[in-house]
Amino acid sequence: MPTPPIATDYTQAPTNQQLDHIQGEYGLPFVGKTIAMFADPIRTFHQHYLKFGAVSRVSITGQKVVLLLGPQYLQTILLDTERNFSVKKGWDLFMGDFFAGGLLMRDFEEHRIHRRIMQTAFKAENMREYSATITRIVQQAVAQWLEQEKIDFYIETKKLLLSIAFEVFCKVDDEESLVRDGVRQSNVV
């Protein structure tokens, strides 16, 4: 079988699914260990660890993957000083469309630059402010819900989450300008 050409852009390189040289088992066709993992992930991975060791192969949601269990492997992957592990390629199949261009879908230097840009948003002072804002919005929403005889939980929760996101992330101080511009909190759906 001829070797495919090596892609110069790592994101275009094919995913290596040839893992048979690593101990492990894939489980059922396509589903693999997915059902067991969702039912009881700790037990499933612990059993895998006892049977195959800290490094093994497994199939989850139809993807053949290497399972690394233990703090030393977690440190190696999360620090990734040698840039061996792509977060983007790992999550692209599952979340690429939803988080395209987001921090989670960036690797290496690009990830580092964007993470630094966003870090100020997650400082302790800002987090306290977000918490106070979220608490106020939730209390107002729950008070309104209590006044109603019946609510559509899905719609009300969606409105609540959008209100929180809008106020926390957009941080509009002038509510009058929102009303003037026709953007009313009750209309956000």
QUIMO-V778776 format. One record per residue. N is the residue number from 0. PHI is phi in radians with two decimals (none if undefined). OMEGA is omega as a letter, one per 40 degrees, with the letter a starting at -180 (999 if undefined). D_FIRST is the distance of its C-alpha to the first C-alpha in whole Angstrom. Layout:
# QUIMO-V778776
{{N;PHI;OMEGA;D_FIRST} {N;PHI;OMEGA;D_FIRST}}
This chain:
# QUIMO-V778776
{{0;none;a;0} {1;-1.20;i;4} {2;-1.37;i;7} {3;-1.17;i;9} {4;-1.10;i;12} {5;-1.39;i;15} {6;-1.36;i;18} {7;-1.33;i;21} {8;-1.68;a;23} {9;-1.00;a;22} {10;-1.23;i;23} {11;-1.64;a;20} {12;-1.22;i;18} {13;-1.16;i;16} {14;-1.26;i;17} {15;-1.35;i;15} {16;-1.85;i;15} {17;-1.57;a;14} {18;-2.04;a;17} {19;-1.11;i;17} {20;-1.33;i;18} {21;-1.75;i;21} {22;-1.03;i;24} {23;2.52;i;25} {24;-2.62;a;25} {25;-1.51;a;24} {26;1.56;a;27} {27;-1.15;i;27} {28;-0.98;a;24} {29;1.05;a;25} {30;-1.25;a;28} {31;0.96;a;27} {32;-1.82;a;30} {33;-1.02;a;31} {34;-1.09;i;34} {35;-1.08;a;35} {36;-1.12;i;35} {37;-1.24;i;37} {38;-1.21;a;39} {39;-2.76;a;40} {40;-1.08;a;37} {41;-1.10;i;39} {42;-1.12;a;39} {43;-1.04;a;36} {44;-1.26;i;34} {45;-1.12;i;37} {46;-1.09;i;36} {47;-1.09;i;32} {48;-1.09;a;34} {49;-1.11;a;36} {50;-1.44;a;33} {51;-2.11;a;30} {52;1.71;a;32} {53;-1.27;i;32} {54;-2.12;a;28} {55;-2.66;i;26} {56;-1.90;a;23} {57;-2.74;i;25} {58;-2.01;i;24} {59;-2.30;a;27} {60;0.87;i;28} {61;1.41;a;24} {62;-1.86;i;23} {63;-1.43;a;21} {64;-2.37;i;23} {65;-1.70;a;24} {66;-1.72;i;28} {67;-1.97;a;30} {68;-2.09;i;33} {69;2.35;a;36} {70;-1.08;a;38} {71;-1.13;i;36} {72;-1.29;i;33} {73;-1.06;i;35} {74;-1.09;a;36} {75;-1.04;a;33} {76;-1.26;a;32} {77;-1.22;i;35} {78;-1.36;i;36} {79;0.70;a;32} {80;-1.12;a;34} {81;-1.64;i;30} {82;0.99;i;29} {83;-1.67;a;26} {84;-2.07;a;27} {85;-1.71;i;27} {86;-1.20;a;29} {87;-0.99;a;29} {88;-1.19;i;25} {89;-1.21;a;26} {90;-1.82;a;29} {91;-0.96;a;28} {92;-1.06;a;27} {93;-1.57;a;30} {94;-2.26;a;32} {95;-0.98;a;31} {96;-1.19;a;33} {97;-1.33;a;36} {98;-1.89;a;36} {99;-0.90;i;35} {100;1.42;a;36} {101;-1.36;a;38} {102;-1.02;a;38} {103;-1.13;a;35} {104;-1.78;i;33} {105;-2.13;a;33} {106;-2.10;i;32} {107;0.94;a;33} {108;-1.08;i;35} {109;-1.06;i;36} {110;-1.12;a;36} {111;-1.04;a;39} {112;-1.08;a;41} {113;-1.21;i;41} {114;-1.11;i;42} {115;-1.11;i;45} {116;-1.08;a;46} {117;-1.45;a;46} {118;-0.97;a;48} {119;-1.09;a;51} {120;-1.18;a;51} {121;-2.00;i;51} {122;-1.27;a;53} {123;-0.95;a;56} {124;-1.08;i;59} {125;-1.14;i;56} {126;-1.10;i;55} {127;-1.10;i;59} {128;-1.13;i;60} {129;-1.05;a;57} {130;-1.04;i;58} {131;-1.10;i;61} {132;-1.12;a;60} {133;-1.11;i;58} {134;-1.03;i;61} {135;-1.06;a;63} {136;-1.13;i;61} {137;-1.13;i;60} {138;-1.08;i;64} {139;-1.11;a;65} {140;-1.13;a;62} {141;-1.12;i;63} {142;-1.08;i;67} {143;-1.16;i;67} {144;-1.10;a;65} {145;-1.14;i;68} {146;-1.36;a;70} {147;-1.64;i;68} {148;-1.29;a;69} {149;-2.58;i;65} {150;-2.33;i;62} {151;-1.60;a;58} {152;-0.99;a;56} {153;-1.06;a;53} {154;-1.14;a;55} {155;-1.16;i;57} {156;-1.16;i;54} {157;-1.08;i;52} {158;-1.09;i;55} {159;-1.09;a;56} {160;-1.12;i;53} {161;-1.19;i;53} {162;-1.11;i;56} {163;-1.09;a;55} {164;-1.04;a;52} {165;-1.09;a;54} {166;-1.27;a;57} {167;-1.28;a;55} {168;-1.54;a;52} {169;-1.60;i;55} {170;0.82;i;58} {171;-1.60;a;60} {172;-1.48;a;64} {173;-1.74;a;66} {174;-1.10;i;66} {175;-1.06;i;68} {176;-1.19;i;66} {177;-1.15;i;63} {178;-1.16;a;66} {179;-1.06;a;67} {180;-1.48;i;64} {181;1.38;i;63} {182;-1.82;a;61} {183;-1.77;a;62} {184;-0.97;a;61} {185;-1.23;i;61} {186;-1.59;a;59} {187;-1.32;i;56} {188;-2.40;999;54}}
